[in-house]
Amino acid sequence: MTETTVHAFRDGTARRTTFGYITEDNPRLDRIQNAISAVCGSIATVSVLAIVLLTLVDLVARVLFSEPQGWSVTFIEYYLMTSTAFFGIVTAYRSGAHVAVVSLFSKLGPVPRKALLVLAYVVVIAGMAAIGVAGLSAAVFSWTSGESPVPGSSELRIPSWLWRSIVPISMAMGIVIVSIDLLREVFSPWTAPVTDYDPGDEVDAVLEEVEALAPARKEADQ
């Protein structure tokens, strides 16, 4: 059986990796994007594991020893959940993990699809920049004001600007990845998209199974 894809309209020829894609036209830029995505993905993964571990430790300490670890709650909320969300966004973008509705996109020709990709990259960069600037402003204010946990509280004595820096750092890394896609799309020939990486999902096995069951279903209907 010839190769069949779910998204038959797509022209992508990239090879999918854990943290992104590798193409034949510019693998060096792909490696830069994938490396940034890998760093962000690793941070998000470690953060999720740390949330599970600290929650379990706090539960055991609270139930068995009546010694709740109050510091872990704010540490999870400020550091780990923030890292999971914002670094995870970057990896999700590069690896194509975000939900996408391509009903309209699939009906357009190569040039309109290319234009839509350019517009999408501009919007994503603008959004990340807005979030990053807001996060940077909060981090700078925290730094200059010497903001830190109140003495005697259960929070760890870590300056607040550290966790506030997570947002601008992650968004800056995301902007680099998206900007590379934007530049590649803008400065390539406007005959077809070059950053529509995903070639689709192979469904040969599913089609073979459906074809194998077809005669039995036909007999059952009769």
N, C-alpha and C positions, 0 to 999 in steps of 0.2 A: 504494500500500500504506500502511496506517495505521502510525503509529510503533510499533515494537516494541522492548522493552528486555530486556536479559538478566535484570535483577532486577525482574520485573514487579510484585512485591509492594511495591516501595519507592514512597514518596510524595514523595520529594525533588524540588524544583523549582529548586534552586540552579544557577547558572551556574558551571561549573568554570573556574578560572584557573590560571596556572602555580604559584602558591604557596597556593592555597586555593579558597574559594567566595565567590560574591556572591549574596545573597538579596534578595528584595523587601521583607521585613518589617523588616529592620534593617541596611541596607547600611553604616552608620557603624561598627557593631561588627565587621562583616565586614572592613572596610578596616583596622581596628586589628589584627585577627588576621592578616590577610594581610600587613600591613606587617611585623609581627614575624616571621612565617614567611619573608618575603622576605629580611630581614636574616640570619636563621639559615641559610637556603638559600644565600645568597651567600657567607657565611663558609665553609660546608661545601664549596661548589664551588671557591672559591679554594684551600682547603686541599688538595683532591684534586689540583688542577692543580699546586700547589706540590710535592706529594709526587712526582708524575711528573717534574717538571722537576729537582728536587734529586737524585732517584735517577739520572736520566740524566746530570746534571753529574758526580756522584760516580763513575759508571761510566766516563765518558770520562776523568776525571782519574786514576782508578785504573789503567785499562788502558793509556792512551796516554802518560801522564806519570808514572806511579808515584807520584802524589801524592793519596792518598785524603783526602776531606773528612770527617774523623771527626766534626766537629760536626753534620753534616747528619743523622746517624743518630739522635742523641738529640733533635734539633729536630723531626724527623719524628715520632718516637715520642711525645714529650711534648706538643708543640703541635699539629701538623697532624693526626695520627690522632685525638687527643682532640677537636679541633674538628670533624672530619668526623663522628665518631660522635655526639656529644652535641648539636651544633647541627643535625645531620641528622635526629635523632630528632624535633625540634620541627617541622621542615618536613614530614617524613613524616607526622606526625600530622595536621597541618592540611590537607595535600593528599590525604589518604586513601591514602597509598602503602603503609601497613602491610598485611600479609596478614591477611585476616579470613575466618573461617568463619561463614557466616550461615545454616546449615542449620536450627538451632533458632530463631534470630531471625525468619526468614521465616515460620515457622509460627504465630507469636504474633499476637495482635490489637494494635491501635494503643496501647492503654494499657499492656499488659505490655512492649511494645517501648520505650515511653517510660521506664518504670521501669528497664529494663535499661540504657538509655543513661545515666540518672542514676547508677546503680550503677557503670557502667564509668568515668564521669568521676571519681567519688569515688576509685575504685581507682587510676586514672592519676595523679590529683593526689597521692594518698598516696605512690605510688611515686616520683614526681618529687621530692616534698618530702624523702623519706628520702635519696635520692641527693644532692639539693642540700645538705642539712644536713651530710652526711658530707663532701662536697666543700668546703663552707664551713669546717668544722672543720679540715680539712687545710690550707686556704689560710691561715687565721688562725694556726695553729701555725707554718706556714712563715714567715709575716710576723714574728711575735713572736720566733722563734728565729733570724731572719736566715739562713735556709737558702738556699744558693746552690751552684753547682758548685764542686768542689774546685779551688783554684788549680793551674795547670799541666796540667789535664785538657783534653781536646779539645772539651769542651762550651763553648758560648757563655756569657759571663759575664752571664747574665740571672737575676735573683732567681727562685727556684723558685715563689714565691707567684703569679707571673703565670700560669704554665701551670696551676697548681692552681685558679685562679679560673675557668677555663673551665667546669668542671662546675657550680658553683652559679649562674653567670650564665646559662648555657643552660637549666638547669632552672627558674630563676625566670621566664624568658621563656616556657617551655613551660607553666608553671603559670598564667600570665596567660591564655594562649590557651584552655586547657582550662577554667579557671574561668568564662570568658565563656560557653562552651558549657553549663556546668553551670547557671549562673544563668538563662540563656535558657530552658533546659529546665524548671527548677524553677518559675519564675515565669510560665510560659505555661500556657494551658488544658490540663488533663490529659485531653484527648480524643484526642491523637495527638502523635507526636514532632515537634519543630520544628527539631531539629539533625541529623536524618537527611538530610544534604545531598544525597548522590549520587542522582540519579534513575535511574541505570542506564546501560548502554552501548547505543547504537543499533546494531542488527545488521540493518538493512534490506538492506544490500548482500549480506550473507552469506545471508539468507533468500532473496533473489531468485536468487542463484547456485544454491542448493540446489533451488529450485523449477524452475529452468531445466534442471538435470541430472536431475530426477526421471523424465521420460519416457524418456530414454536408458537410465537404470538399470533402469527397469521392462522395457524391451524386452530388455536384456541378460540379465535374470533369466529371462525367458520363453524 
